[in-house]
C-alpha cells in the first residue's frame, strides 16, 4: 500500500468522523435545549457561588438564588415564546424536562412550579438583583439622611443657637438676630431636604451648610455694632463653628467619611449586634417608617455566611481604592459584577467538561446506533477504490467551497454533507451486507473475548466526541498534505 492510498484512507476516515460529529452535535444541541442544560447549570453555578462551596449552606443558598430569580432584573430574561406554535413547542420541552427530572430524581433547580430559566444572566443584572435583595441602596439612603440631618442640627443649628443665646443674655435683647437665625434654620432644612431627594450629593450638601453659615455671619456683622467686644466675641465663636465643619480639604474629607455609610457598615446590618444595625433599630424606634420597613425586609432576606464574607472582602477593596467623592454602592455594584464574572468563568469551564462527557456518551451512542465501526470503515476504504475515490472527491469539493473557518461556512458544509449522505454508500448501518462483512472480519480478530465491533464503536465514539470543528480542521490539513501543500497566493 503506497503513501497516496494511506492519505486517501485517512481522508476518508476524517470525513466520515466529521459527518458523524455534525449529526452528534445536532443531537446534543437538541437534547440540551429540551432538557435546558445551560439554564440548569447556570442556576446551580449561582447556588454554588452563593454557598461558597459549603455543603451545609446549600439550602439557604438555593433559597437565596430562588429569590434572586424572582427579581425583575432576572425574571425578564426568561422570555416566553410568542405564538401558538412556539408556545406549543415550549410546553413540549417543559414536559420533557419534567419527565426527565422525575425519572432521574433530580431537583427542579428552577423552583416549585417553575419549568425554565434564563440560559445567560448579564453581570449587571445579577449585581442589581443582589443589591436590591439586600436593600443596600435604600439602607445607605436612610442612614445618610439621618446622619446629615443630625449633623445639621448638632454641628450647625445647636451651636449657633447657643452662642446667640449668650449674646442675647449679655445684651439683654431677646429679639436679636431672631429673623436671621430663622433663615438659617430654613436654609439647613432645605439643604437636608435636597439631599433626601437625591438632588445634591453629600460633599455638596456640606459645602452648602458652610455657605449658609457664612451668610449668617455676614448678616450678623451688618446688624451688630462695630468694634464692640460682644460682637467680636460672637463672630469669633461663629468662626470656630465654621472651621469645625471644614477647615481644610483634609478635614472635609475625613468629615465626609464619617457621615457617609460605607458598604462594609451596610453589610454589618445582617448582624444584629453590629453598630449599624443598632443605628437602624434606633431610627425605627424613633418612628422612622423607612427604617422599620428595612428591618422587616432584612429579616426576610438573610444571606449565607460565605456570601457575607465574599461581599465584605469586596467592600474592603472598594474602600481601599475609592476616594471621598465616591458613590460606594455604585462602586460596590461594579466590583460585584466582576466577582460574578469570575465565578461564571469557572462555571463555564465546569460546563465544558460536563459537555465533553455528554458528547462522549452521545458519540458512543451514535456509533452503536448506526453501526459506525472504525475498523470496518478503514477496511472498506482500503479495499474499495470506488468508495475511497467518492469520499476524497467530496472532501476536496467541500474544502474548495469552504475556504473560511467552519463557523462562517456552516451552510455550505451542511449542504455538502447532505449531498454526500445521498450519493456515497457509507459502510455504516445494520444492513445484511455490512453485518456479514463485520462477522467475516472478526474471524481473524486476534483479541479474544472482546468483539472487534465493540472496539470499533468505542473508537468511533471517541472520535465523534471530538466535535465537528476539530474534524473540519483536520480535514483541511489532510487535504493540504494530500495536494502537496497550499496553493500559492
N, C-alpha and C positions, 0 to 999 in steps of 0.2 A: 504494500500500500504506500503510494508516494505522498509527498507533503501536500500538494493541492487537494487530494481527496480527504486528507485529515482535516484540512481547513474547512472543506465543504461539510464534513460531518459535524465539526464544531459549530459551524454557522447554522446548520440545521437544528442542532440541539438548542442553541441560544435562541433561535427564532421561535421554536416551539415553547420553550420556557417563557419567552416574552408574551406569546399569545395566551398561555395559561395564566400568567401573572395578571394580565389585563382582566381576565374573567374572575380570578380570585379577588382582585382589588375591587371590582364592581360588587361582588358578593359581600365583601367585608363592609363596604360603604353602605349597602342596603341594610345589612344586619345592624350596623352601628346606628343608623338612622332610626330603624324600627325600635330598637331597644334603648335609644338615647344614651349611648355610652359616654359621649362627650359631656352632655349635661350632667349625667350622674357622677362622672369622675370629677367635674368641676365642683359640684356641691360637696362631695366627700373631701376634696382637697381643701376647701374653705373650712370645713369642720376640723380637719387636722391642724390647719393654721391657727384656728381659734383655740383649740385644745392644747396646742404646744406639744403634741405627741404624748400627752399624759392620758393613759387609758382610763384612769378613774375620773377624768373630767370630760369624757366623750359625751355623756348625756347632756350636760349643761352646754357644751359646745354645739351639739345638734339643735338644742332649743334656741340658742342664740342665732345660729345660721338660719333656722326656720323663720325667726323674727326678721332678720335682715332681708330674706327673700320676699317678705311681705311689704317691704318699703316700696314706695313709688319708683325709686331710682332703679330697682332691680326688677320689680314686677312688670314694669313697662317693657322690659327687654324680651319677655316671653310672648312674642306676637302670636295671636290666634290666626288661624287660616281664614281667608275670606272666600265666600262662595260655597255652594252646596257640595260640589265635587271635592274641593280642597278640604272642607270640614269632614267629609266622609273618610278621606284618606287619613286625616289626623285622628279621627276616632278609632279607625282600624289599628293604627300604630300604637295608640294608647292601650287598646285592648290587648294587643300582642305583648306590650310591656308588662301589663298587669298579670297576664298568664305566665310570662317568663319569671317574674318575681315570685309568683305563687309556687311554681314548680321548683325553683331553685331555693326558695326560702329566704331570699334576700330582702333586706329592709327597703321600704319605699323612702328613698332619701329626700323626695320632694315634699314629704309631709302627708298628713292624713287628708284624704280627699283630693290630693294633687296627683297629676299624672305626667307632668312635664316641667321643664325649667329651661332657662337660657343656656346656650352652649358656650357663650362668651360674656364676660362681665368686664366692662372698662374699669380701670383702676379708680377713676374719679367717682364712678357710681358706687363702688364698694366703700370708698372712703366717706362719701356723703351719707351713705346708709348707716355706717357705723357711728359717725358723728351725730347723726340725727337720733339714733338709738340711745346714745349716751347723753344726748341733750347738752353737749359741751358748749355750743353756741349760745343757747338760752341761759345756761348756767353762768357763762362768762358775763353776759349782759346783766343778769340780776345782781351778781356780786359787784361788778364795776359800777352799776348805777348807785348801789348803796354806798360804796366807798367814795365816789365823787360827791355824793350828797352830804355824807358826814364830813368830808374834807372841807366843803364849802361852809358848813356850819361851824365846825370845830376850829378850823385854821383861819377863817376869814371873818365871819359874822360875829362869833362869840368874842374873839379878842378885840375887834373894833368896838363892839358894844361895851366891853369892859373899860377900855381906855376913855371912851366917850362918857361913860358914867362917872369916872373920876374927874373928867374935865367939867362936867355939869356940877358936881358936888363942890369943886373948888371955885367955880364962878357963880354958883347959886342960880344958874339959868337952866331950868328943866326942859326948855324947848330948843336948846342949842343943837344945831345940825340934825334935828329930827327928820326933816324932809330929805336931806342928803343921805342919812342912814337908811331911810325907807327906799330911796332909789337904789342904794347899794344892795339891799336885800332883794329887791325885784330883779336887779341885774343878775345876781347869783342864781336866783330861781330860774331865770331864762336860760342861763348857761347850762344848768343841770338838766332842764327840760330838753334843750337841744341835744345834749349828749344822750339822754334816754331815747330820743327819737332817731339817733344814729346820724344826725346831720353833721356833727363835728366829732373829731377824734379826741382821745384823752389828752395828748400834748396840746392840741389847740384849745381845749377847754381850760387847761391850766394857764395858758397864755392869756386867755380872756379874763380869768379871775384876777390875774396880776394887773391887767389893764383897767379893770373895774376899780381895783383898789387904788391905782394911780389917779383915776378920775375923781374918786372920793377925796384923795389927798389934795388935789388941785382946788376942788370946791371948798374944802376946809380952809386952805391957805387964803382964799379970796374972802371968806366970811370972817375968820378970826382976826383979831387985831394984830398988826405987825409989831415985831420986836417985843412981844410980851412973853415973859417966862413960861406961862402956861401954854401959850401957843407953840413955843419951841419944844416944850416937853411933849405935847400931844403929837406934833408932827414927827418928832424923833422916834417916839414909840410906834407910830404908824409905819415909819420906815423899817423898823425892826420886824414888824409883822410881814411886810412885803418881802424883805430879804429872807425871811424864813420860808417863803414859798418857793423862790427860785433866785438865789443869789448869783449863781453862775451855771453854765451848761452842765457841769458835772453834778451839782446838787439837784438840778432839774431832772436829769436822767435817773438819779437814784430815787427821787420822789415818785417819778412815774413808775419805776419798777415796783415800788411798794404799793402803789394804788392799783396797778394793773394785775389782775389774776393771771398767773401763768398756768400753762397746761398741766404741769405736774401737780399744782394745787387743785385744779379741777378734777384730775383723776383720783385724788385723795377723797373726793366726795363719796366714793363707794366704800370707804372705811368710816364707819360711824363714830370712831374715836379720833378722827383727824380734826385739826383746827378748821379746815374748810367746811367740813360737814357741820361742825358746831356753829360756824358763822351762818350757814344757810338755815340751820334749825332756829337760831336766834331771830333771824328775819321772819321766818314763818310764825314763830310765837308772837312776834310783834305785829302780826296782822298782814304781812306781805303775802298776797294771794299767789303771786307767781312763784315765790319760794316754796310755799306749801304744795303747789302743783308739781314742782320739780321733785320734791321729796317723795311724793306719792308715785311719780313716774319712775324714779330711780329704784324704788323698792321693787317694782315690777320688771325691771330691766337689768338684772345682775350680769356681770361679766366674769369670765373664768380667771383664776389667778394667773395662769400663764399669759393670757391676753393682757391682763393688767401689767404684768412685768414687762412685756414687749412694748406696750404703749408708753409706760413710764420711761423706758430707755429711749424711745423716740422723742418724748417730750424733753428729756435732758439734752439730747442732741440739738433740738430746736433752741433751747435756752442758751446753749453754748455758742451757737452760730448766729443768732439774731441780734438786732440792736434795739434801742429803746423805742424806735418808731414802728416796731413790727406789729403785725396782726398775728398773735400767737396761734389762734385757732386755724387761721388760713394756712400758715406755715406748717402747722401740725398735720393738716389735711394733705398737703403736698408730700410730706415725709411718709404719711400713711399710705399714699398711693405707691411710693417707691417700695415700701415694705410689702405691699400686696403683690407688686410686680415680681419681686424676688421670690416670694412664695409660689407664685404661679409658674415661674421658670422651672423651679424644682418639680412642681406638679406636672408640667409638660414633659419633663424627662421621664417621670414615672409612667405617664400615659403612653409615651412612645415605646417604653419597654413592654408594657402590657399589650399594646397593639401589635408588637412584634411577635409575642407569644400567640396571640389570636391569629395572626397571619400564618404562623407555622401550622396551627391546627387546621385552619381553612385550607392551607396548601396541601396538607396530607389528605384532608377530606376530598379535595378536588381531584387529587391524583388517584385516590381509590375509586371515587365515583365514576370517573371517565377512563379508568384503567390506563393512567399515564405512567407506564413502566419505562424508566430512563434506559435501562439495559436493552429492552426490546426496541425502543426508539432508535438507539445508537446502532443496533444490529441491522435494522431495516434500512437505515441511512447508508450503512456500509455496503449492503448487498443490492440495493435498489437504486441504480443510477437515475432512473426517471424521477423517483420521489426526491432524490437529492438535488437534481437539477431544478425541479419545480420550486423547491423551497429556497434555494440560493437565488434564483431569478426573482422571486417575490421579495426576498430580503434586500437584494440590490435595488429593486424598484422602490421599496419603502425608504431606504436610505437616501436615494436620489430625490424623492419627493419631500423629504423632511430634513432639510439642511440645518434647521434651527434646533433648539432644545426640545425635549419631549413635551413639556407643558405647553409650548407655543404651537406645536403641530399635532396636538392630540386628535383633532378632527380627521386629518389626513391619515394618521396612524390607524385609527379605528376603521376607516374606510378600507385601507389595505388589508387589515386583519380580517374584516368581514369577507372580502373577496377571497382571501386565502382559505378561509374556512369552507367556502363554497367550492373552490376549484381544486384544492390539494387533498388527496386521500391520506390524511394523517394516520399513522399507525397507533390509533387510540380506540378506546371503546371495548365493548364486550361482545363484538360480533364473532361469529364462529371462526373466521379466518385468523383473527388476531389471537384468540384464545388458543387455537391449535398451534400456532407458531410459538406462543409462550410456553406451552406444555412441551413441545419438542425441544426447545432450548434448555428447559430445566432438566432434561435427561442427562445432559453433560455438565450440570452445575456442580462445582467441586465442594461447596459448603453444605454439609448435611444438616438436617433439621431446621434450616432457615430457607424458606422458599425464595427463589430468585425474584419473583414478582414483589414480594414484601419489601425487599431491599430497594428494588426499583421504585416502588411507590414512595418510600421514605426519602430517597434521593430527590425524586421529583418534588415531593412536598417541601423539602428544604430549599430547593431551587425556586419554587413558586413563591415562597415566603420572602425571598429577596426583593420582590417588587418589580413592577414593570419598568420603572425609571432606571433601575440598576441594569436590567437586561437590555434595555434600549441603548444604554451607553456601551455595554459590551458588544452589542450587535454592530454598532458603528465602528468600533475598534477592529473587530474581526474582519469586517468588510474592507477597511482601510489596509489591513495587513494582506488580505487576500488579493486586493487590487494593487499591491506594491505601493502603498503609501497614498497620501492625499494628492489630489490633483493640484498642479501649480496654479497660483493665482493668475 
